[in-house]
């Protein structure tokens, strides 16, 4: 496994898509939340201004971190999904999948190493994202410390649950042997999530759980998320991870 990790790391840490997607996932939510809160104090009129005021009605740490968490629940899924699609579909696109059969390292070890790096990258993205959010709050000069610890804990939980959804895209890239198909699967997950939140069935739709928990549909919807909903998401994540590793262990060259 250590050899597989070194082989995977040699490609992963140099990839431009990883750096760009990681930067967007980590810094994007904090920057957008900062812009929203800064714009909320303007005297502009219209629907956009009303939306800004509703997002940042309270200039508190918990409100700011919560807004960043809501954006993170979508942004990290998109950024992580793009990386997963490339990471597990690249060998099919460049015709290098057959060469994996000539290596001494088992293919299941290679896929496990890729999944481990993908998860570690997601975790690092969430930690950097929280740090960027805290820096944004300091920049705004928010009122009082509030319940920072609780809000930060919620941010980490939302981020971790969002990262847990990324194996869905990895499985799609493997099954369909295509980066493009994985992008389509990612788009389908995002659209299904938004429809689930809109029509009130999101709690039982695993991809929607992080968004609901972040409060994107209101505090009542967030409070409705229970352990069975979280368990279903984690079960889906584990199943997709195991299915991806099993596929790589059994896959054959076409």
N, C-alpha and C positions, 0 to 999 in steps of 0.2 A: 504493500500500500504506500510506503514511503517513496518508492521509486515512481509510482504513478502520480503522487502528489508533486514531486519535483518536475516531472514531465509536463503535467498540467500547468503548474505555476509558471514555467518558462514561457508558455504561450499566453497565459491569462494576464499576467501583470504588464505585458507589453502591448496588449491589444488596445487600440484607440477607442473601440466601441465601449470597452469596460470603463475607461477613464471618463469619456464623455457622459455616458449614462450614469455612472456613479456620481459625477459632479452635479448633474441635473437632479438626481434623486436626493442627494444630500443637501444641496444648497438651494435648489429651486423652491421648495415649500417655504422655507424661512424668508427668502427674498420676496415671494408673492405675498405672504402674510404681512411683511413689513410695508410693502406698497399699499396693501388694503388698509392697514391701520393708519398709515400716514395720509392717505386720501380721504379717510373717514372724517377728518376734521375740516375738509374744504366746504365751501358754501355753494357748490354746484347743485343744480336741480336735476330732476329726472329719475328714471327707474334705476339707473346705475348708481347714482348717489344714494338712493334709498337702500339699495342692496349693500353698499359699503357701510352705511350706518348700522344696518342690522347685523353685519358680520363683526363689527368692532364697536358695538354699543357700549361695552365696558372696557375701558383701557386698563385692564388688569393683566397680571401674568397668566392666570389660568385661562382667560379668554384668548390671549395671544397664542399661548402654547396649544390650546384646543384648536384654533384656526389653522395653525401649522400642521397639527396632527390630521385634520380633515384633508388638507391638500396632500399630505404624505401618503394617506391611504390610497390615493389615486396615482400620484406621481411615482411612488416607489414600485407599485405594481407594473406601471408602464415601463419604467426604466429597467427593473429587474426582468420583466418579460422579454424585452429586447435583447438583453444580455443572454438570457437562457436560450432564446431562439437561435442566436448566433453560436453559442457555446456548444449546444447539442446538435445543431444542424449543419455546422460548417464543413464537417468531413464529407457530407453527402454533396454539398454544393461544389467543393473543389476537387471531388473525385478521389479523396484520400482515405475513404472508409476502408477500402480493401487492404491498405497498408497496415491497418491495425491488427490484422490477422497474422502478420509476419513479426510482430513484436513479442518479446518474452513476457511483457506485462499483460495479464489477462484483461480482456475488454471490460469485464465487470468492475475491475479495480480502477480502470481509467474513468469509467462513468461515475463511480463512487467518489473518486478524487475531484472530478468536475463538479459534482453536486455539493461536495464539502466546501470547495472554493466559492461556489455560487452563494451558499448560505453564509459563509464568513464575510463575503463582500457585502451581502445584504445587511448583516449585523453591523458592520463598520459604517455603512451608509446611514443607518438609523442613529448610531451614536454621534456621528459627525453632524447629522441633521438636527439632533437635539442641541448640540453645542452651538450650531449656527442660529438656532431659534433663540437660545438664551442671549447670544450676542445681539440679535435683533431687538430683543426686549430691552436690553441695556441701552441700545441706540435710541429707542423711542422714549426712554425715561418713564416706564410704566409706573402706575400708582401702586405703592406698597408691595411687599413680597407676596401677599396672598397665600394660597395653598400651592406653592411651587412644586413641592415634593410630590403631591398627589397628581398634579397636572403632568409633571415629567414622567411619572410612572405610567400614566395613561398613554402618553406619547410613545413610550417604549413598547407597551403592550400592543398598541395599534400597529406600530411598525413591525413588530415580530410576527403578528398575525398576517400582515400584508406579505412579508417575505415568505411565509409558509405557503402562500398561493403560487409562488413561482414554479415549483415542480410541475404544475399543470402544463405550463408552456414547454418545459423540458420534455415531458412525455409526448406532447404533440409533435415537437420537432423530431423526436426519435421515431415515432410510429409512422409519420408521413414522410420521413427522410427529406425534410425541406424546411429551410428557414422561412420562406414565404408562407407556407402552410401554418407554421407556428405563429407568425404575425397575425394570420387570420384567426387562429384560435384565441390569441390574446385579445384581439378586437372583439371577438364574440363574448369573451368573459366580461370585458368592460361594459359592453352594451347590455348583456343579461343582468349585470349588477345594477346598472342604472334603472332598468325596467323593474327589477325586483324592489328596489328602494322606492320607486315611484308608486307602485301598486301595493305596497305594504306587505310583501312576502319576503322581504330581504333577510330577516332573521334566520329563516330556514334555507337561505341560499348562501352557502359558505363564502363565496367571493364578496358578498355584500357585508359580511359581519364586521370587518375592520372599519368600513365607512360608517356604519351605524354606531359602532362603539365610540367612534371619534365625535359623534354628535352631528353628522352631516344632515340628518333628517330630524334633528331636534333631540332634546334631552329625554323625552318620553320614549322615543324609539331606541335611544341608547340604553335606557334602563330596562327595556324589554329583552335585551340580549342576555341569555342565561347560559349556564354551563352546557346544556345539551347542544346549543348552537355552536359554542366554542369547540366542543368535542367533535361535532360533525366536521367542522373545518379542519381540525387537526387530523381526524381520521382520513379525510380526503387527501390532505397533504402527504400523510404517510403512505397511503395507498398509491398515489402517483409516483412517489419516490421509489417505492419497492417495484412498481411496474416498470419504471424507467430502467432500473438496474437489471431487472430480469430480462427486459427486451435486449439490452446490450449484451447480456451473457449468452443469449440464444440467437442473436441476429446473424444473418448470412448475407453474403454478397449476391446481389441480383445480376 
